[in-house]
Amino acid sequence: MEQIARTTNLNVAPPPRLITLAPGDGVTILTLSGDIDAVSEPLLRDRLQAQFDLGRPCVVDLRDVSFIDSSILSALLAARRRNATEGLGFAIVLGEASSAVRRLLEIVMVDLQAFEDLRSASIAAVQATPPGQPSPVPRAEG
């Protein structure tokens, strides 16, 4: 598992913005937490791009995210477009019906394949990837 923290240069240091990358059962799970904005956007795009380049379906877990801005929304939409073009599985996990991220996606009427739990999102992402893609990375034991 790889953790990458990004912070901004402010007088008061905000909590780190984390993007954790971990192989799951045939899917890569990117877990984000905290306030995710333009500072973290290049890292999110790079991580998604690298996994799609490997032919891996991806799930972005947003359950611990308290805020996303338009740059993150753009990165998620770009991932969905690539998914549609190349047939790679992609889903997001939103969690609680009352989350701020879920409300934002509902307000802007974004069409992303969203689930309330990681298991459902992972299954959907794997099933959306056609046979013949590279073998999934084995699940990390631990």
TIRO-2110 file (N, C-alpha, C; in Angstrom, 1 decimal):
// TIRO-2110
0.8, -1.2, 0.0, N, 1, A
0.0, 0.0, 0.0, CA, 1, A
0.9, 1.2, 0.0, C, 1, A
0.5, 2.2, -0.7, N, 2, A
1.3, 3.4, -0.9, CA, 2, A
0.5, 4.6, -0.4, C, 2, A
1.0, 5.5, 0.5, N, 3, A
0.3, 6.7, 0.9, CA, 3, A
1.1, 7.9, 0.4, C, 3, A
0.3, 8.8, -0.1, N, 4, A
0.9, 10.1, -0.5, CA, 4, A
0.2, 11.2, 0.1, C, 4, A
0.9, 12.1, 0.8, N, 5, A
0.2, 13.2, 1.4, CA, 5, A
0.6, 14.5, 0.7, C, 5, A
-0.4, 15.3, 0.5, N, 6, A
-0.2, 16.6, -0.2, CA, 6, A
-0.8, 17.7, 0.7, C, 6, A
0.0, 18.8, 1.0, N, 7, A
-0.5, 19.9, 1.7, CA, 7, A
-0.2, 21.2, 1.0, C, 7, A
-0.9, 22.2, 1.4, N, 8, A
-0.6, 23.5, 0.8, CA, 8, A
0.2, 24.4, 1.7, C, 8, A
0.8, 25.4, 1.2, N, 9, A
1.6, 26.3, 2.0, CA, 9, A
0.8, 27.4, 2.6, C, 9, A
0.2, 27.2, 3.7, N, 10, A
-0.6, 28.2, 4.4, CA, 10, A
-0.1, 28.4, 5.7, C, 10, A
-0.5, 29.5, 6.4, N, 11, A
0.0, 29.8, 7.7, CA, 11, A
-0.4, 28.7, 8.7, C, 11, A
-1.6, 28.3, 8.5, N, 12, A
-2.1, 27.2, 9.4, CA, 12, A
-2.2, 26.0, 8.5, C, 12, A
-1.4, 24.9, 8.9, N, 13, A
-1.4, 23.7, 8.1, CA, 13, A
-2.7, 23.0, 8.1, C, 13, A
-3.3, 22.7, 7.0, N, 14, A
-4.5, 21.9, 6.9, CA, 14, A
-4.2, 20.5, 7.1, C, 14, A
-5.2, 19.6, 7.4, N, 15, A
-4.9, 18.2, 7.5, CA, 15, A
-4.4, 17.7, 6.2, C, 15, A
-3.6, 16.7, 6.2, N, 16, A
-3.0, 16.2, 4.9, CA, 16, A
-4.2, 15.6, 4.0, C, 16, A
-4.0, 15.8, 2.7, N, 17, A
-4.9, 15.2, 1.8, CA, 17, A
-4.3, 13.9, 1.3, C, 17, A
-4.9, 12.8, 1.7, N, 18, A
-4.3, 11.5, 1.4, CA, 18, A
-5.0, 10.8, 0.2, C, 18, A
-4.2, 10.2, -0.6, N, 19, A
-4.7, 9.3, -1.6, CA, 19, A
-3.9, 8.0, -1.4, C, 19, A
-4.7, 6.9, -1.0, N, 20, A
-4.1, 5.6, -0.7, CA, 20, A
-4.4, 4.7, -1.9, C, 20, A
-3.4, 4.1, -2.4, N, 21, A
-3.6, 3.2, -3.5, CA, 21, A
-3.3, 1.7, -3.1, C, 21, A
-4.3, 0.9, -3.3, N, 22, A
-4.2, -0.5, -2.9, CA, 22, A
-4.9, -1.5, -3.8, C, 22, A
-4.2, -2.6, -4.1, N, 23, A
-4.9, -3.6, -5.0, CA, 23, A
-6.0, -4.3, -4.2, C, 23, A
-7.1, -4.6, -4.8, N, 24, A
-8.2, -5.3, -4.2, CA, 24, A
-8.4, -6.6, -5.0, C, 24, A
-9.5, -7.2, -4.9, N, 25, A
-9.9, -8.4, -5.7, CA, 25, A
-10.1, -8.0, -7.1, C, 25, A
-9.0, -7.9, -7.9, N, 26, A
-9.2, -7.6, -9.3, CA, 26, A
-9.4, -6.2, -9.6, C, 26, A
-9.3, -5.3, -8.7, N, 27, A
-9.5, -3.9, -8.9, CA, 27, A
-8.6, -3.1, -8.0, C, 27, A
-8.2, -1.9, -8.5, N, 28, A
-7.4, -1.0, -7.6, CA, 28, A
-8.3, 0.0, -6.9, C, 28, A
-8.1, 0.1, -5.6, N, 29, A
-8.9, 1.0, -4.8, CA, 29, A
-8.1, 2.2, -4.5, C, 29, A
-8.6, 3.4, -4.8, N, 30, A
-8.0, 4.7, -4.5, CA, 30, A
-8.8, 5.3, -3.4, C, 30, A
-8.3, 5.4, -2.2, N, 31, A
-9.1, 5.9, -1.0, CA, 31, A
-8.6, 7.3, -0.8, C, 31, A
-9.5, 8.2, -0.8, N, 32, A
-9.2, 9.6, -0.6, CA, 32, A
-9.8, 10.0, 0.8, C, 32, A
-9.2, 11.0, 1.4, N, 33, A
-9.7, 11.5, 2.7, CA, 33, A
-9.4, 13.0, 2.9, C, 33, A
-10.3, 13.6, 3.7, N, 34, A
-10.1, 15.0, 4.0, CA, 34, A
-10.7, 15.9, 2.9, C, 34, A
-10.2, 17.1, 2.8, N, 35, A
-10.6, 18.1, 1.8, CA, 35, A
-9.7, 17.9, 0.5, C, 35, A
-10.3, 17.5, -0.6, N, 36, A
-9.6, 17.2, -1.8, CA, 36, A
-9.9, 18.3, -2.8, C, 36, A
-8.8, 19.0, -3.2, N, 37, A
-9.0, 20.1, -4.1, CA, 37, A
-7.9, 20.1, -5.2, C, 37, A
-7.7, 21.3, -5.8, N, 38, A
-6.8, 21.4, -6.9, CA, 38, A
-5.3, 21.0, -6.6, C, 38, A
-5.0, 21.1, -5.3, N, 39, A
-3.6, 20.6, -4.9, CA, 39, A
-3.5, 19.1, -5.1, C, 39, A
-4.5, 18.4, -4.9, N, 40, A
-4.4, 16.9, -5.0, CA, 40, A
-4.8, 16.4, -6.4, C, 40, A
-5.4, 17.2, -7.2, N, 41, A
-5.9, 16.8, -8.5, CA, 41, A
-4.9, 16.2, -9.4, C, 41, A
-3.7, 16.7, -9.6, N, 42, A
-2.7, 16.1, -10.5, CA, 42, A
-2.3, 14.7, -10.0, C, 42, A
-2.2, 14.5, -8.7, N, 43, A
-1.9, 13.2, -8.1, CA, 43, A
-3.0, 12.2, -8.4, C, 43, A
-4.3, 12.6, -8.2, N, 44, A
-5.4, 11.7, -8.5, CA, 44, A
-5.4, 11.3, -10.0, C, 44, A
-5.3, 12.3, -10.9, N, 45, A
-5.2, 12.0, -12.3, CA, 45, A
-4.1, 11.0, -12.6, C, 45, A
-2.9, 11.3, -12.1, N, 46, A
-1.8, 10.4, -12.4, CA, 46, A
-2.0, 9.0, -11.9, C, 46, A
-2.6, 8.8, -10.7, N, 47, A
-2.8, 7.5, -10.1, CA, 47, A
-3.8, 6.8, -10.9, C, 47, A
-4.9, 7.4, -11.3, N, 48, A
-5.9, 6.8, -12.2, CA, 48, A
-5.3, 6.4, -13.5, C, 48, A
-4.6, 7.4, -14.1, N, 49, A
-4.0, 7.1, -15.5, CA, 49, A
-3.1, 5.9, -15.4, C, 49, A
-2.3, 5.8, -14.4, N, 50, A
-1.3, 4.7, -14.3, CA, 50, A
-2.1, 3.4, -14.2, C, 50, A
-3.1, 3.3, -13.4, N, 51, A
-3.9, 2.1, -13.3, CA, 51, A
-4.6, 1.7, -14.6, C, 51, A
-5.2, 2.7, -15.2, N, 52, A
-5.9, 2.4, -16.5, CA, 52, A
-4.9, 2.0, -17.6, C, 52, A
-3.6, 2.6, -17.5, N, 53, A
-2.6, 2.2, -18.5, CA, 53, A
-2.2, 0.7, -18.3, C, 53, A
-2.4, 0.2, -17.1, N, 54, A
-2.1, -1.2, -16.8, CA, 54, A
-3.3, -2.1, -17.1, C, 54, A
-4.4, -1.5, -17.5, N, 55, A
-5.6, -2.2, -17.8, CA, 55, A
-6.4, -2.6, -16.5, C, 55, A
-6.2, -1.9, -15.4, N, 56, A
-6.8, -2.3, -14.2, CA, 56, A
-8.1, -1.4, -13.9, C, 56, A
-9.2, -2.1, -13.6, N, 57, A
-10.4, -1.3, -13.2, CA, 57, A
-10.1, -0.6, -11.9, C, 57, A
-10.7, 0.5, -11.6, N, 58, A
-10.5, 1.3, -10.4, CA, 58, A
-11.8, 1.7, -9.7, C, 58, A
-11.7, 1.8, -8.4, N, 59, A
-12.7, 2.3, -7.6, CA, 59, A
-12.1, 3.4, -6.8, C, 59, A
-12.8, 4.6, -6.8, N, 60, A
-12.4, 5.7, -6.0, CA, 60, A
-13.3, 5.8, -4.8, C, 60, A
-12.7, 5.6, -3.6, N, 61, A
-13.5, 5.6, -2.3, CA, 61, A
-13.5, 7.0, -1.7, C, 61, A
-14.7, 7.7, -1.8, N, 62, A
-14.8, 9.1, -1.3, CA, 62, A
-15.5, 9.1, 0.1, C, 62, A
-15.7, 8.0, 0.7, N, 63, A
-16.5, 8.0, 2.0, CA, 63, A
-15.9, 8.9, 3.1, C, 63, A
-14.5, 9.1, 3.1, N, 64, A
-13.9, 9.9, 4.1, CA, 64, A
-13.5, 11.3, 3.6, C, 64, A
-14.1, 11.7, 2.5, N, 65, A
-13.8, 13.0, 1.9, CA, 65, A
-14.9, 14.0, 2.4, C, 65, A
-14.5, 15.1, 2.9, N, 66, A
-15.4, 16.1, 3.4, CA, 66, A
-15.7, 17.2, 2.3, C, 66, A
-14.8, 17.3, 1.3, N, 67, A
-15.0, 18.4, 0.3, CA, 67, A
-14.2, 18.0, -1.0, C, 67, A
-14.8, 18.2, -2.1, N, 68, A
-14.1, 18.2, -3.4, CA, 68, A
-14.4, 19.4, -4.2, C, 68, A
-13.5, 19.9, -5.0, N, 69, A
-13.8, 21.0, -5.8, CA, 69, A
-13.9, 20.6, -7.3, C, 69, A
-14.1, 21.6, -8.1, N, 70, A
-14.4, 21.3, -9.6, CA, 70, A
-13.2, 20.5, -10.2, C, 70, A
-12.0, 20.7, -9.8, N, 71, A
-10.9, 20.0, -10.4, CA, 71, A
-11.0, 18.5, -10.1, C, 71, A
-11.4, 18.1, -8.9, N, 72, A
-11.5, 16.7, -8.6, CA, 72, A
-12.7, 16.1, -9.4, C, 72, A
-13.8, 16.9, -9.4, N, 73, A
-14.9, 16.5, -10.2, CA, 73, A
-14.5, 16.2, -11.7, C, 73, A
-13.7, 17.1, -12.2, N, 74, A
-13.2, 17.0, -13.6, CA, 74, A
-12.4, 15.7, -13.7, C, 74, A
-11.5, 15.4, -12.8, N, 75, A
-10.7, 14.2, -12.8, CA, 75, A
-11.5, 13.0, -12.8, C, 75, A
-12.6, 13.0, -12.0, N, 76, A
-13.5, 11.8, -11.9, CA, 76, A
-14.2, 11.6, -13.2, C, 76, A
-14.7, 12.7, -13.8, N, 77, A
-15.4, 12.6, -15.1, CA, 77, A
-14.4, 12.2, -16.2, C, 77, A
-13.2, 12.6, -16.2, N, 78, A
-12.2, 12.2, -17.2, CA, 78, A
-12.0, 10.7, -17.1, C, 78, A
-11.9, 10.2, -15.8, N, 79, A
-11.8, 8.7, -15.6, CA, 79, A
-13.0, 8.0, -16.1, C, 79, A
-14.2, 8.5, -15.9, N, 80, A
-15.4, 7.9, -16.4, CA, 80, A
-15.3, 7.8, -18.0, C, 80, A
-14.9, 8.9, -18.6, N, 81, A
-14.8, 9.0, -20.1, CA, 81, A
-13.8, 7.9, -20.6, C, 81, A
-12.7, 7.8, -19.9, N, 82, A
-11.7, 6.8, -20.3, CA, 82, A
-12.3, 5.4, -20.1, C, 82, A
-13.0, 5.2, -19.1, N, 83, A
-13.6, 3.9, -18.8, CA, 83, A
-14.6, 3.6, -20.0, C, 83, A
-15.4, 4.6, -20.4, N, 84, A
-16.3, 4.3, -21.5, CA, 84, A
-15.6, 4.0, -22.8, C, 84, A
-14.5, 4.7, -23.1, N, 85, A
-13.8, 4.6, -24.3, CA, 85, A
-13.0, 3.2, -24.4, C, 85, A
-12.4, 2.9, -23.3, N, 86, A
-11.5, 1.7, -23.3, CA, 86, A
-12.2, 0.5, -22.6, C, 86, A
-13.3, 0.6, -22.1, N, 87, A
-14.0, -0.5, -21.5, CA, 87, A
-13.4, -1.0, -20.1, C, 87, A
-12.8, 0.0, -19.4, N, 88, A
-12.2, -0.4, -18.1, CA, 88, A
-13.2, 0.0, -17.0, C, 88, A
-13.3, -0.9, -16.0, N, 89, A
-14.2, -0.6, -14.9, CA, 89, A
-13.8, 0.6, -14.1, C, 89, A
-14.8, 1.4, -13.7, N, 90, A
-14.6, 2.5, -12.9, CA, 90, A
-15.8, 2.8, -12.1, C, 90, A
-15.7, 3.0, -10.8, N, 91, A
-16.8, 3.3, -9.9, CA, 91, A
-16.3, 4.2, -8.8, C, 91, A
-17.3, 4.8, -8.1, N, 92, A
-16.9, 5.6, -6.9, CA, 92, A
-17.8, 5.1, -5.8, C, 92, A
-17.3, 5.3, -4.6, N, 93, A
-18.0, 5.0, -3.3, CA, 93, A
-18.3, 6.3, -2.6, C, 93, A
-19.6, 6.5, -2.3, N, 94, A
-20.0, 7.8, -1.7, CA, 94, A
-20.3, 7.6, -0.2, C, 94, A
-20.8, 6.4, 0.1, N, 95, A
-21.2, 6.2, 1.5, CA, 95, A
-22.5, 6.9, 1.9, C, 95, A
-22.5, 7.6, 3.0, N, 96, A
-23.7, 8.2, 3.6, CA, 96, A
-24.5, 9.0, 2.6, C, 96, A
-25.8, 8.9, 2.7, N, 97, A
-26.7, 9.6, 1.9, CA, 97, A
-26.6, 11.1, 2.2, C, 97, A
-26.1, 11.5, 3.3, N, 98, A
-26.1, 12.9, 3.7, CA, 98, A
-24.7, 13.5, 3.5, C, 98, A
-23.8, 12.8, 2.8, N, 99, A
-22.4, 13.4, 2.7, CA, 99, A
-22.4, 14.6, 1.7, C, 99, A
-21.5, 15.5, 2.0, N, 100, A
-21.4, 16.8, 1.2, CA, 100, A
-21.0, 16.4, -0.2, C, 100, A
-20.2, 15.4, -0.4, N, 101, A
-19.8, 15.0, -1.8, CA, 101, A
-20.9, 14.5, -2.6, C, 101, A
-21.7, 13.6, -1.9, N, 102, A
-22.9, 13.1, -2.6, CA, 102, A
-23.9, 14.2, -3.0, C, 102, A
-24.1, 15.2, -2.1, N, 103, A
-25.0, 16.3, -2.4, CA, 103, A
-24.5, 17.1, -3.6, C, 103, A
-23.2, 17.3, -3.6, N, 104, A
-22.6, 18.1, -4.7, CA, 104, A
-22.8, 17.4, -6.1, C, 104, A
-22.6, 16.1, -6.1, N, 105, A
-22.8, 15.3, -7.3, CA, 105, A
-24.3, 15.3, -7.7, C, 105, A
-25.2, 15.2, -6.8, N, 106, A
-26.6, 15.3, -7.1, CA, 106, A
-27.0, 16.7, -7.6, C, 106, A
-26.4, 17.7, -7.1, N, 107, A
-26.8, 19.1, -7.5, CA, 107, A
-26.3, 19.3, -8.9, C, 107, A
-25.1, 18.9, -9.2, N, 108, A
-24.6, 19.1, -10.6, CA, 108, A
-25.0, 18.0, -11.6, C, 108, A
-25.7, 17.1, -11.1, N, 109, A
-26.3, 16.0, -11.9, CA, 109, A
-25.2, 15.3, -12.7, C, 109, A
-24.2, 14.9, -12.0, N, 110, A
-23.1, 14.2, -12.7, CA, 110, A
-23.4, 12.7, -12.7, C, 110, A
-23.2, 12.1, -13.9, N, 111, A
-23.5, 10.7, -14.1, CA, 111, A
-22.2, 9.9, -13.9, C, 111, A
-22.0, 9.5, -12.6, N, 112, A
-20.9, 8.6, -12.3, CA, 112, A
-21.6, 7.4, -11.6, C, 112, A
-20.9, 6.2, -11.9, N, 113, A
-21.4, 5.0, -11.3, CA, 113, A
-21.0, 5.0, -9.8, C, 113, A
-22.0, 5.3, -8.9, N, 114, A
-21.7, 5.5, -7.5, CA, 114, A
-22.4, 4.4, -6.7, C, 114, A
-21.7, 4.0, -5.6, N, 115, A
-22.2, 3.0, -4.7, CA, 115, A
-22.0, 3.4, -3.3, C, 115, A
-22.8, 2.8, -2.4, N, 116, A
-22.7, 3.1, -1.0, CA, 116, A
-21.6, 2.4, -0.2, C, 116, A
-21.2, 1.2, -0.8, N, 117, A
-20.1, 0.4, -0.1, CA, 117, A
-19.1, 0.0, -1.1, C, 117, A
-17.9, -0.3, -0.6, N, 118, A
-16.7, -0.6, -1.4, CA, 118, A
-16.9, -2.0, -2.1, C, 118, A
-17.5, -2.9, -1.5, N, 119, A
-17.7, -4.2, -2.1, CA, 119, A
-18.6, -4.1, -3.4, C, 119, A
-19.7, -3.4, -3.3, N, 120, A
-20.5, -3.3, -4.5, CA, 120, A
-19.8, -2.6, -5.6, C, 120, A
-19.1, -1.5, -5.3, N, 121, A
-18.3, -0.7, -6.3, CA, 121, A
-17.3, -1.6, -6.9, C, 121, A
-16.5, -2.4, -6.1, N, 122, A
-15.5, -3.2, -6.6, CA, 122, A
-16.0, -4.3, -7.6, C, 122, A
-17.1, -4.9, -7.2, N, 123, A
-17.7, -5.9, -8.1, CA, 123, A
-18.1, -5.3, -9.4, C, 123, A
-18.8, -4.2, -9.4, N, 124, A
-19.2, -3.5, -10.6, CA, 124, A
-18.1, -3.1, -11.5, C, 124, A
-17.0, -2.6, -10.9, N, 125, A
-15.8, -2.2, -11.7, CA, 125, A
-15.2, -3.4, -12.4, C, 125, A
-15.0, -4.5, -11.6, N, 126, A
-14.4, -5.7, -12.2, CA, 126, A
-15.3, -6.3, -13.3, C, 126, A
-16.6, -6.3, -13.1, N, 127, A
-17.5, -6.9, -14.1, CA, 127, A
-17.6, -6.0, -15.3, C, 127, A
-17.3, -4.7, -15.2, N, 128, A
-17.3, -3.8, -16.4, CA, 128, A
-16.1, -4.0, -17.3, C, 128, A
-15.1, -4.6, -16.8, N, 129, A
-13.8, -4.8, -17.5, CA, 129, A
-13.9, -6.1, -18.3, C, 129, A
-13.8, -6.0, -19.7, N, 130, A
-14.0, -7.2, -20.5, CA, 130, A
-12.8, -8.2, -20.3, C, 130, A
-13.1, -9.5, -20.6, N, 131, A
-12.1, -10.5, -20.5, CA, 131, A
-10.9, -10.2, -21.5, C, 131, A
-9.7, -10.6, -21.1, N, 132, A
-8.6, -10.4, -22.0, CA, 132, A
-7.7, -9.2, -21.5, C, 132, A
-8.2, -8.5, -20.5, N, 133, A
-7.4, -7.5, -19.8, CA, 133, A
-6.3, -8.2, -19.0, C, 133, A
-5.2, -7.5, -18.7, N, 134, A
-4.2, -8.1, -17.9, CA, 134, A
-4.8, -8.7, -16.6, C, 134, A
-4.1, -9.7, -16.1, N, 135, A
-4.5, -10.4, -14.8, CA, 135, A
-4.5, -9.4, -13.7, C, 135, A
-5.5, -9.5, -12.8, N, 136, A
-5.5, -8.6, -11.7, CA, 136, A
-4.4, -8.9, -10.7, C, 136, A
-4.0, -7.8, -10.1, N, 137, A
-2.9, -7.9, -9.0, CA, 137, A
-3.5, -8.6, -7.9, C, 137, A
-2.8, -9.6, -7.3, N, 138, A
-3.4, -10.4, -6.2, CA, 138, A
-3.7, -9.4, -5.0, C, 138, A
-4.6, -9.8, -4.2, N, 139, A
-5.0, -9.0, -3.0, CA, 139, A
-3.8, -9.0, -2.0, C, 139, A
-3.6, -7.9, -1.5, N, 140, A
-2.5, -7.7, -0.5, CA, 140, A
-2.9, -8.4, 0.8, C, 140, A
-2.1, -9.2, 1.3, N, 141, A
-2.3, -9.9, 2.6, CA, 141, A
-1.9, -9.0, 3.7, C, 141, A
-2.6, -9.0, 4.8, N, 142, A
-2.1, -8.2, 5.8, CA, 142, A
-3.0, -8.0, 6.9, C, 142, A
END
